[in-house]
C-alpha cells in the first residue's frame, strides 16, 4: 500500500501519540519485528521494552559509557562471512567510525574539521583498525589518540609534515586536543572514553535510555544521540549482512523516534542522520515510526538547510497519523498532507480540553467553597488539610485521574495515505496495558494515588 515503510504520528501533548506509537511497536513485536529506540530522551519507552523482554541501556554522567569505536559486532561477524561480504562490512565499519568521530569533534568545536584533519583522522583509523582487527579486540578513544602521537608513516604522509617532527606536532595539535576531550578530559566527561557499558543484541528489542542527560546539556545529548544512532544502525547492518550470507535468520527491525522535535534540535549532524534513514530504510530492511507535536516543531531546527531537510522527513513518510492540532498549524501541515476542510475542522476540535466539570454534569457548579471554607486564612494548617483529605470524596477530588474524564480528542486519530480521505479511529487501552501502566507517562503526578491503590490491593 505504501512505497516507504514509515509512519509519522503528530498530535498535541496528552492526546496519546506516544501511546499509539507503543501500541504499534508492541503489535509488530508480536510478528517478530524488534523495536529499537535509539535515544529515548524522556525515558517513556523503557517500560515497554522491559515488558517485551528487551535490553534497557541507560546512558548519562556516571551511569554508562558508549564507545564511538564500538564495532557493533562487525569484526566477529566478518569472520563468518564470505571474503567479499567481510570486506564490505569492515569498510562500512570504518566509514561509520570516521563519520561519528568527525561529528563528535564538530559538536565540540562548533565547526567541522578541515580537509587535512579529515585525512589525518581517516589514516589514524586505518592504522588503528589494522592493529586491532587481527586480535579481534575493540579499541577505545585513547588508542586512537595514541596512533596520532606515534607518528606512523601512513599518517605523516597526509599530514604533509615534510619529515619534521615539530611541524607534525604543530599540524596535529588541534586534532589531538579534540581527541583529548573524547578521552575523558573535556565537556563530555567519561561518556566516550571507555568501552561501551552494554553490548547491543540484535536478537531482542532495545532502548537507549538518555533520560538522565539534562536538557541543559545540549551538546552532550546531541553527541550521545549520534553515537547511539551510529552503533544502532551498525548493529542492523551487521545483522543484515549475516542474513545475506545465510549465517543467521533474517531479523526485521522497527526504529522509533519519539519526540522528534527534541531529537532534531539536539545539535548538528542529527538531521542528516534521520534524513538518511528515511531514504535508506527499504535498503536496510527496517521500518520506522516518528512522532512529534506539531508541524512547526520541524521548523525549529537551526539553519535553513536543516529546516528543509526536516520538512522532507515528514514528506517521505508513507503514512501520516494525525491527532488533535491547533487551527493555526493547518497551513503548514497541508503543505505536506492534503486535508479537506472537514478534516482540518475535526483535527482542531480534537485538541479541545475536557469539560470544566469532571462528571460532565452541567447542573453542578464548583467553587472554592467545595474545597474548604476557611473562617480565617491563618487557621488553615497541615493537620486540617490532612483531615480534609481523609474524607474519601475529598481525596477522590484531589487525586483526580484524567482517564476518568479524558479530553474529547484523546486517542482519536486520522490515518492519511497520500491524498486519500483520512480513516478515523479511536484507540483504547487493553486491560493488560492498563495493569502494566506501560503507557503511563505521568506517574510522578499521581504516584501517591497508585501507591495507595496498591496498598488497598486494587488493580
C-alpha positions as CSV (number, residue, x, y, z in Angstrom):
1,X,0.0,0.0,0.0
2,X,2.9,2.3,0.7
3,X,6.3,2.6,-1.0
4,X,8.2,3.7,2.1
5,X,8.0,1.6,5.3
6,X,7.5,4.5,7.7
7,X,4.9,6.4,9.6
8,X,4.7,9.9,11.2
9,X,2.4,10.5,14.2
10,X,1.5,14.1,15.1
11,X,-0.7,15.4,17.8
12,X,-0.7,17.9,20.6
13,X,0.7,16.8,24.0
14,X,-1.6,14.5,26.1
15,X,-3.7,13.2,23.3
16,X,-2.0,9.7,23.0
17,X,0.5,9.9,20.2
18,X,3.3,8.1,22.2
19,X,0.8,5.5,23.4
20,X,-0.3,4.9,19.8
21,X,3.4,4.5,18.8
22,X,3.9,2.0,21.6
23,X,0.8,0.1,20.5
24,X,2.2,-0.2,17.0
25,X,5.6,-1.3,18.3
26,X,4.0,-4.0,20.6
27,X,1.9,-5.3,17.7
28,X,4.9,-5.5,15.4
29,X,6.9,-7.2,18.1
30,X,4.3,-10.0,18.1
31,X,5.2,-10.5,14.4
32,X,8.9,-10.7,15.2
33,X,9.8,-7.1,14.3
34,X,12.0,-5.9,17.1
35,X,11.6,-2.2,18.2
36,X,14.8,-0.3,18.6
37,X,14.7,3.1,20.4
38,X,18.0,4.7,19.5
39,X,17.8,7.5,22.1
40,X,14.8,7.8,24.5
41,X,15.3,11.3,25.7
42,X,12.4,11.2,28.2
43,X,12.6,7.5,29.2
44,X,9.0,7.0,28.0
45,X,9.6,3.6,26.3
46,X,11.7,1.9,28.9
47,X,8.7,0.1,30.4
48,X,7.6,-1.2,27.0
49,X,11.0,-2.6,26.2
50,X,11.2,-4.2,29.6
51,X,7.8,-5.9,29.2
52,X,8.9,-7.2,25.8
53,X,12.0,-8.8,27.4
54,X,14.4,-6.3,25.7
55,X,17.5,-4.6,26.7
56,X,17.5,-1.2,28.5
57,X,20.8,0.6,28.0
58,X,21.0,3.7,30.3
59,X,23.4,6.5,29.5
60,X,24.3,9.6,31.4
61,X,27.0,11.1,33.5
62,X,28.2,8.4,35.9
63,X,25.6,6.0,34.6
64,X,27.0,4.4,31.4
65,X,29.5,4.7,28.6
66,X,29.3,4.4,24.8
67,X,32.4,3.8,22.8
68,X,32.5,5.7,19.4
69,X,34.8,3.0,18.1
70,X,32.5,0.1,19.1
71,X,32.3,-2.3,16.2
72,X,28.7,-3.4,16.9
73,X,29.8,-7.0,16.4
74,X,31.2,-6.3,12.9
75,X,34.7,-7.7,13.5
76,X,33.4,-11.0,14.8
77,X,30.8,-11.2,12.1
78,X,33.3,-10.6,9.4
79,X,35.0,-13.9,10.2
80,X,31.7,-15.7,9.4
81,X,31.1,-14.0,6.1
82,X,32.4,-14.6,2.6
83,X,35.5,-12.6,1.7
84,X,33.6,-10.0,-0.4
85,X,30.9,-9.5,2.3
86,X,33.6,-9.3,5.1
87,X,35.4,-6.6,3.2
88,X,32.2,-4.7,2.6
89,X,31.3,-4.9,6.3
90,X,34.7,-3.8,7.6
91,X,34.7,-0.9,5.1
92,X,31.2,0.1,6.3
93,X,32.6,0.0,9.9
94,X,35.5,2.2,9.0
95,X,33.2,4.8,7.4
96,X,30.7,4.7,10.3
97,X,33.5,5.3,12.9
98,X,35.1,8.1,10.8
99,X,31.7,9.9,10.4
100,X,30.8,9.6,14.0
101,X,34.2,10.8,15.4
102,X,34.2,13.7,12.9
103,X,30.7,14.7,14.0
104,X,31.5,14.5,17.7
105,X,34.5,16.8,17.2
106,X,32.3,19.2,15.2
107,X,29.9,19.4,18.1
108,X,32.8,20.2,20.5
109,X,34.4,22.8,18.2
110,X,31.1,24.2,16.8
111,X,32.7,23.8,13.4
112,X,33.8,20.9,11.2
113,X,37.3,19.5,10.8
114,X,39.3,21.0,7.9
115,X,40.4,18.9,4.9
116,X,43.8,17.9,6.2
117,X,42.4,16.9,9.6
118,X,39.9,14.8,7.8
119,X,42.7,12.9,6.0
120,X,44.7,12.6,9.2
121,X,41.8,11.2,11.1
122,X,41.0,8.7,8.3
123,X,44.6,7.4,8.2
124,X,44.7,7.1,12.0
125,X,41.6,5.0,11.9
126,X,43.1,2.8,9.2
127,X,46.3,2.2,11.2
128,X,44.2,1.6,14.4
129,X,42.0,-1.0,12.7
130,X,44.9,-2.8,11.3
131,X,46.3,-3.2,14.8
132,X,43.1,-4.5,16.3
133,X,41.4,-6.5,13.5
134,X,43.8,-9.3,13.7
135,X,43.4,-9.7,17.5
136,X,39.7,-9.2,17.3
137,X,39.8,-6.5,20.1
138,X,37.7,-3.3,20.2
139,X,39.8,-0.1,20.5
140,X,38.8,2.9,22.6
141,X,39.4,6.6,22.0
142,X,42.7,6.6,23.9
143,X,44.0,4.0,21.4
144,X,43.1,6.3,18.5
145,X,44.9,9.3,20.2
146,X,48.0,7.1,20.7
147,X,48.1,6.3,17.0
148,X,48.2,10.1,16.3
149,X,51.0,10.5,18.9
150,X,53.0,7.6,17.5
151,X,53.6,9.5,14.2
152,X,53.2,6.4,11.9
153,X,54.4,6.9,8.3
154,X,50.9,6.5,6.9
155,X,49.7,9.4,8.9
156,X,52.7,11.6,8.3
157,X,52.2,11.2,4.5
158,X,48.8,13.0,4.6
159,X,49.9,15.5,7.3
160,X,52.5,16.9,4.9
161,X,55.0,17.5,7.8
162,X,57.9,17.2,5.4
163,X,59.7,14.8,7.8
164,X,59.8,17.5,10.5
165,X,58.6,16.3,13.9
166,X,58.0,19.8,15.2
167,X,55.9,20.6,12.1
168,X,53.9,17.3,12.6
169,X,53.1,18.2,16.1
170,X,52.0,21.7,15.2
171,X,49.8,20.4,12.4
172,X,48.1,17.7,14.6
173,X,47.9,19.7,17.8
174,X,44.3,20.8,17.3
175,X,43.1,17.3,16.4
176,X,45.0,15.8,19.4
177,X,43.3,18.4,21.7
178,X,39.9,17.4,20.4
179,X,40.7,13.7,20.9
180,X,41.7,14.5,24.4
181,X,38.2,15.8,25.0
182,X,36.8,12.5,23.8
183,X,39.2,10.6,26.1
184,X,37.6,12.0,29.3
185,X,39.2,15.4,29.8
186,X,36.6,17.7,28.2
187,X,32.9,18.7,28.3
188,X,31.7,15.2,27.5
189,X,33.4,13.7,30.6
190,X,33.9,9.9,30.5
191,X,30.9,9.2,28.3
192,X,33.0,8.3,25.2
193,X,36.3,7.4,26.9
194,X,35.7,3.8,27.9
195,X,34.3,0.6,26.4
196,X,30.6,0.5,25.9
197,X,28.8,-0.4,29.1
198,X,26.4,-2.6,27.2
199,X,26.7,-4.6,24.0
200,X,23.8,-4.4,21.6
201,X,22.0,-7.6,20.9
202,X,20.1,-7.7,17.6
203,X,18.1,-10.7,18.7
204,X,15.8,-8.8,21.0
205,X,14.2,-5.3,21.4
206,X,16.3,-2.5,22.9
207,X,16.3,1.1,24.1
208,X,19.0,3.7,24.8
209,X,17.6,5.5,27.9
210,X,19.0,9.0,27.8
211,X,16.6,10.5,30.3
212,X,19.4,11.1,32.8
213,X,21.1,13.6,30.4
214,X,19.8,17.1,31.3
215,X,18.1,19.2,28.6
216,X,20.6,21.9,29.6
217,X,23.5,19.7,28.4
218,X,22.5,20.0,24.7
219,X,26.0,19.2,23.3
220,X,26.3,16.0,25.4
221,X,22.8,15.0,24.4
222,X,23.4,15.6,20.7
223,X,26.8,13.7,20.8
224,X,25.3,10.8,22.7
225,X,22.3,10.6,20.3
226,X,24.7,10.5,17.3
227,X,26.7,7.7,19.0
228,X,23.5,5.7,19.7
229,X,22.3,6.1,16.1
230,X,25.7,5.1,14.7
231,X,26.1,2.0,16.8
232,X,22.4,1.1,16.5
233,X,22.3,1.3,12.7
234,X,25.7,-0.5,12.6
235,X,24.1,-3.4,14.5
236,X,21.3,-3.5,11.9
237,X,23.8,-3.6,9.0
238,X,25.8,-6.4,10.7
239,X,22.7,-8.5,11.2
240,X,21.6,-7.9,7.6
241,X,25.0,-9.0,6.2
242,X,25.0,-12.1,8.3
243,X,21.5,-12.9,7.0
244,X,22.6,-12.1,3.4
245,X,25.2,-14.9,3.7
246,X,22.6,-17.1,5.5
247,X,24.6,-17.3,8.7
248,X,21.5,-16.3,10.7
249,X,17.8,-15.9,10.0
250,X,16.7,-12.5,8.7
251,X,15.6,-10.2,11.5
252,X,13.4,-7.2,10.9
253,X,13.6,-4.0,13.0
254,X,11.4,-1.0,13.8
255,X,13.3,2.2,14.6
256,X,11.4,4.5,16.9
257,X,12.0,8.3,17.0
258,X,9.6,9.7,19.6
259,X,9.7,13.4,20.5
260,X,11.3,14.0,17.1
261,X,11.4,17.8,17.7
262,X,13.8,17.2,20.7
263,X,16.0,14.9,18.7
264,X,16.3,17.2,15.7
265,X,17.1,20.2,17.8
266,X,19.8,18.4,19.8
267,X,22.6,19.6,17.6
268,X,24.4,19.4,14.2
269,X,24.5,16.1,12.4
270,X,21.3,14.8,13.8
271,X,19.1,16.0,11.0
272,X,21.4,14.4,8.4
273,X,21.3,11.1,10.3
274,X,17.4,11.0,10.4
275,X,17.2,12.3,6.8
276,X,19.5,9.5,5.6
277,X,17.4,6.8,7.4
278,X,14.2,7.9,5.6
279,X,15.9,7.4,2.3
280,X,17.6,4.1,3.1
281,X,15.1,2.2,5.3
282,X,14.0,0.0,2.4
283,X,17.6,-0.9,1.6
284,X,18.3,-1.6,5.3
285,X,15.2,-3.7,5.8
286,X,13.8,-1.5,8.7
287,X,10.6,0.3,9.3
288,X,10.4,3.5,11.3
289,X,7.8,5.4,13.3
290,X,8.4,9.0,14.2
291,X,6.3,11.2,16.4
292,X,6.2,14.9,17.2
293,X,3.7,17.5,18.4
294,X,3.2,19.9,15.5
295,X,4.5,20.7,12.0
296,X,6.1,23.8,13.5
297,X,8.5,21.5,15.5
298,X,10.2,20.5,12.3
299,X,10.9,24.1,11.5
300,X,12.5,24.8,14.9
301,X,15.9,23.3,14.0
302,X,18.8,25.6,13.4
303,X,19.8,26.5,9.9
304,X,17.7,27.0,6.7
305,X,19.3,23.9,5.1
306,X,18.4,21.7,8.1
307,X,14.9,23.0,8.2
308,X,14.4,22.0,4.6
309,X,15.7,18.5,5.4
310,X,13.5,18.2,8.4
311,X,10.4,19.1,6.4
312,X,11.4,16.4,3.9
313,X,11.4,13.8,6.6
314,X,7.7,14.0,7.1
315,X,7.0,14.4,3.4
316,X,8.7,11.0,2.7
317,X,6.8,9.0,5.4
318,X,4.4,6.6,3.7
319,X,1.7,7.1,6.4
320,X,0.7,10.2,8.4
321,X,-1.4,9.6,11.5
322,X,-2.8,12.9,12.8
323,X,-4.5,13.7,16.1
324,X,-5.7,16.9,17.7
325,X,-3.9,20.0,16.3
326,X,-4.4,23.8,16.5
327,X,-6.1,25.5,13.7
328,X,-3.0,27.7,13.2
329,X,-1.0,24.7,12.3
330,X,-3.1,23.7,9.3
331,X,-1.5,25.9,6.6
332,X,1.9,24.4,7.4
333,X,0.5,20.9,7.8
334,X,-1.4,21.0,4.5
335,X,1.9,21.7,2.6
336,X,2.8,18.0,3.4
337,X,-0.5,16.4,4.0
338,X,-3.6,17.0,1.8
339,X,-6.5,17.7,4.1
340,X,-10.1,18.6,3.4
341,X,-11.7,21.5,5.3
342,X,-13.8,18.9,7.2
343,X,-10.7,17.0,8.2
344,X,-9.0,20.2,9.4
345,X,-12.0,21.2,11.4
346,X,-12.1,17.7,13.1
347,X,-8.4,17.8,14.0
348,X,-8.9,21.3,15.5
349,X,-11.9,20.0,17.5
350,X,-9.9,17.1,18.9
351,X,-7.4,19.5,20.6
352,X,-10.1,20.9,22.9
353,X,-9.7,20.2,26.6
354,X,-12.3,18.2,28.6
355,X,-15.3,19.8,30.2
356,X,-14.7,22.0,33.1
357,X,-16.9,19.8,35.2
358,X,-15.3,16.4,35.7
359,X,-18.6,14.5,35.9
360,X,-20.0,16.2,32.8
361,X,-23.0,17.4,34.8
362,X,-23.5,21.0,33.8
363,X,-26.0,21.5,36.7
364,X,-23.2,21.3,39.3
365,X,-21.2,24.4,39.8
366,X,-17.8,24.1,41.6
367,X,-16.5,27.0,43.7
368,X,-13.6,27.4,46.2
369,X,-16.2,26.5,48.9
370,X,-16.3,23.0,47.5
371,X,-12.7,22.5,48.6
372,X,-12.8,24.2,52.1
373,X,-14.4,27.2,53.7
374,X,-11.9,28.9,56.0
375,X,-13.1,31.3,58.6
376,X,-9.6,32.6,59.0
377,X,-6.9,32.1,56.4
378,X,-4.3,31.9,59.0
379,X,-6.2,29.0,60.7
380,X,-5.6,26.6,57.8
381,X,-2.8,24.3,58.6
382,X,-1.3,20.9,57.5
383,X,-3.3,18.9,60.1
384,X,-6.6,20.3,58.8
385,X,-5.7,19.6,55.2
386,X,-4.8,16.1,56.1
387,X,-8.1,15.6,57.9
388,X,-9.9,17.0,54.8
389,X,-8.1,14.5,52.6
390,X,-9.1,11.6,54.8
391,X,-12.7,12.1,53.6
392,X,-12.9,9.6,50.6
393,X,-14.9,12.1,48.5
394,X,-12.4,14.9,49.0
395,X,-9.5,12.5,48.3
396,X,-11.1,11.4,45.1
397,X,-11.5,15.0,44.0
398,X,-7.9,15.9,44.9
399,X,-6.3,12.9,43.2
400,X,-8.4,13.3,40.1
401,X,-7.5,10.8,37.4
402,X,-7.6,12.2,33.9
403,X,-8.5,8.9,32.4
404,X,-12.0,9.1,34.0
405,X,-12.7,12.3,32.0
406,X,-10.3,12.5,29.1
407,X,-10.1,15.3,26.6
408,X,-12.5,14.7,23.7
409,X,-9.7,14.1,21.3
410,X,-7.6,11.7,23.4
411,X,-6.9,8.5,21.5
412,X,-8.6,9.8,18.3
413,X,-6.6,10.0,15.0
414,X,-6.8,10.1,11.2
415,X,-4.8,7.7,9.1
416,X,-3.7,9.6,6.0
417,X,-2.1,7.8,3.0
418,X,-1.4,10.2,0.1
419,X,-4.4,12.3,-0.9
420,X,-7.0,9.7,0.1
421,X,-9.6,10.6,2.7
422,X,-8.4,10.1,6.3
423,X,-9.5,7.0,8.1
424,X,-10.7,8.0,11.6
425,X,-10.2,5.6,14.5
426,X,-10.1,5.6,18.3
427,X,-7.5,3.7,20.3
428,X,-8.5,2.3,23.7
429,X,-6.1,0.6,26.2
430,X,-6.4,-3.1,26.8
431,X,-6.8,-4.5,30.3
432,X,-3.2,-5.7,30.1
433,X,-1.9,-2.3,29.1
434,X,-3.8,-0.7,31.9
435,X,-2.4,-3.1,34.5
436,X,1.2,-2.8,33.3
437,X,0.9,1.0,33.2
438,X,3.2,0.8,30.1
439,X,1.5,3.9,28.6
440,X,1.6,6.0,31.8
441,X,3.9,8.9,31.3
442,X,2.5,10.9,34.2
443,X,3.5,8.6,37.1
444,X,5.1,11.5,39.1
445,X,1.8,13.4,39.1
446,X,-0.2,10.6,40.7
447,X,2.4,8.3,42.2
448,X,0.7,8.7,45.7
449,X,-2.6,7.6,44.3
450,X,-1.2,4.4,42.7
451,X,0.7,3.6,45.9
452,X,-2.5,4.0,47.9
453,X,-4.4,1.7,45.5
454,X,-1.7,-0.9,45.7
455,X,-1.8,-0.8,49.5
456,X,-5.6,-1.5,49.2
457,X,-4.9,-4.4,46.8
458,X,-6.7,-2.7,43.9
459,X,-5.9,-3.4,40.3
